[in-house]
Amino acid sequence: MSNDVTAGTQAEQQAPAPSLATLGLIGAVARAMTEHQTAVIAPKVDAVKDPLVDAFLRSKQGDLTIEVGGEEVGRYTVNKSRDKIVIDDEAAFDAFAEEKGEYDVRIVRKPSFEKAVLGRVTRDAETGAIVDPATGEIVPGLKFVAGGKPTGSVRWTWKTFKGQATGWIALMAAIQRGDLTDLLRESAPELLPGRQPGAREE
């Protein structure tokens, strides 16, 4: 009986909340670690971008599959611009907008008109003219800009299977097994597991 009373009393007692100073110190430590990780890891995250964009420009290699232990982890893909039609002659397109009554009091074309026209016009494959399929008329002041050029950014995609990030799991397992320790020690020691902010190599 006394044991039950003691257990109940202990359950009712809660650990005191951390003091404001303690919370502040923990926050400072977390901030220091976050800033350290940002400074150390961000360059590693972005390191593949420029070489991959350069590879695309040289050899049209647009993606890079990453594997660990024979299992796909994920894929980098060079982001490329899309084909689009843009305004090449402002005056000609302004005159076209005015002719259609799509202008404001200041005699400038309405942004909604520009967006609508650019959204529906097409390029005639034979003549290269920009045509409004709704009316069949050639729209002046526009030109076609081919896509496929690198935008300068790279996209990373984790390998997944049935909604599970199998690539992330495989990579973390390889790190925990120590499969990548030699690679990290040689090329990126700051990413070795267990490294503390500001730690130095012995």
N, C-alpha and C positions, 0 to 999 in steps of 0.2 A: 504494500500500500504506500509506504513511504517512498519507495522507488518511483511509483507512478506520479506522486506529487512532485518529486524532484525533477522528473523528466518533463512534466507539464510546466513547471516554473522555468526550466532552462529553455524550453521551446518558446515561452512567452517573451523571454529576454532576447532582444535583438542586439547585434553588434552595433556599437555607436557609429554614426555616419562620419565619414572622413571630414576633417576640418577644412575650412576654406583654403588655408595655406597648403594642406596636403593635396587637395584637388588642383590647386594652382601649380604646385610642383609637378604633379603627374602630367598636367596639361603642357607644362614647359618641356618636359622630357619628350612627350609625344610630338610636340611641335619641332623640337630639335631633330628627332628621328625622321619626321616627315620631310623637313627641309634637306636633311642629309640624303635621304633616299631620292628626293627629286633631283638634287644636284648630281648625284652619282649615277642613278639609273636612267634618267631621261636621255642623256647622250647615247647610252647603249641601245635604248629603244629606237632612237632615230638613226643610229649608225648605218643601217642597211639602206636607208632611203636614197641618198645620193648615188651610191654605187649601183643600185638596182635601176634607177632612172637612167644613169649613164649606160648601163648594159642594154636597156631598151633602145636608147638612141643609136647604139652601135650595131646591135644584132637583133633588135625587135624582141628580145627576151622580156616578156611582160609579166612573168610571175616566177616565184621561187618557192618550191615545196621544201619544208623543213621536216626532217625525220630524226628520230632518236631510237636507237636499238632496232632499226628496221621498221618502226611504226611511225606513220605520219602524225606530226604534231599540229601542223597548220600550214598556212600558205600566205606569202606576201604577194600582193597584186599591185602593179603600177596603175594608178588612177589616170585615165585618159579622157581628154576632152571629147565631147560629142559633136557630130555634125550640127551645124546651126546656120540660120540665116540672120544676118545683122544689117543694120542701116549703114550704107556706104556713102550715100549722098543726102545729107540732111535737107538741103534746099528742095531737092526733087521729091523727097518723101513728105516734107511739109506742104508742098503744093498739092500733092495727092490727098493728104488729109484735109486740106482746105476745100478741095474739089468735092470731097465726100461729106463736107459739113461737120467733120470730126475735129473741131478746133475750139479752143477756149476764147474768151474775150480778148486775151492778149495775142491772139492769132498765133498760138502754138498748138501743135497737135495734141489731142487728148492722150494721156498715158494709156487709158483703157483701149483706145483705138490701136495704138502701136502694139500693145500686148496681144490684142485679138488678131491683128493682121499677121504678126510674126508667128503666132501660134498655128495659123491655118495655111499659110502660103507654102508652096512646094517649088522644087526646082525642076524645070523641064530638062530631061536627060539629053535631048538632042540639041536644043538651042542654048541651054544654060540660063534661060530667062527665069525670073522668079514670078510664078503665076498664082493668082488667087483662085483656087478651085471652085469657090462659091460663085464667082462671076466669070471666070475664064480670062480675065484681063491680066495683062502684065503689070506688075507693081513696080514703079520706078524707085530708084534710090536704095535698092536692097542688093545684097550679094550673098553668095553661099560660101561658108567657111567650113572646110573639111575638118572632121574630128580625127581622133586617133593620136593626137599629140599628148605627151605626158604633161600632166598638170603640175608636176613637181612634188606630188604627195604619193604615199604608198599606203595601201590598206592591208591590215593583218586579219586573217580569219582563222579561228581555232578549228581544228578537225572535230566534227561532231558525229554522233551516231544515235539516232532516235532521241534527239534532244539533249544528249549528255555530251559534255565537253571532253571527249575521249583523248583529244590531243593534249589538253591541259593536264589531265590525269597522268598520261604517259610521261610527260615532261617532268612533272613533280616527282613521280616514282623514280625516274632516272636520276634526278638530283639527290633524292633521299638514299638511293643505293650507292651514290658516289660515282656513278658512271661519267659524270661531267666534271668531276673535281679537278682533274689534270688540265682540262681545257680552260676552266674558269681560272685556275691558279696561274696559268700562263698568259691568258688574254684579258681576263676581267676579274682580278682577285677581289675587287670590292663587291662582287656579286656572290661570293662564297657564302653558303649558309652559316649563320652564327657570327658573322662579322658585326661588330658594334660600330656605331657612329664614331668616326674619328680614329678607328683602330688602324694601327700601322703594321706593315709586314715585318716579321722578325728576320 
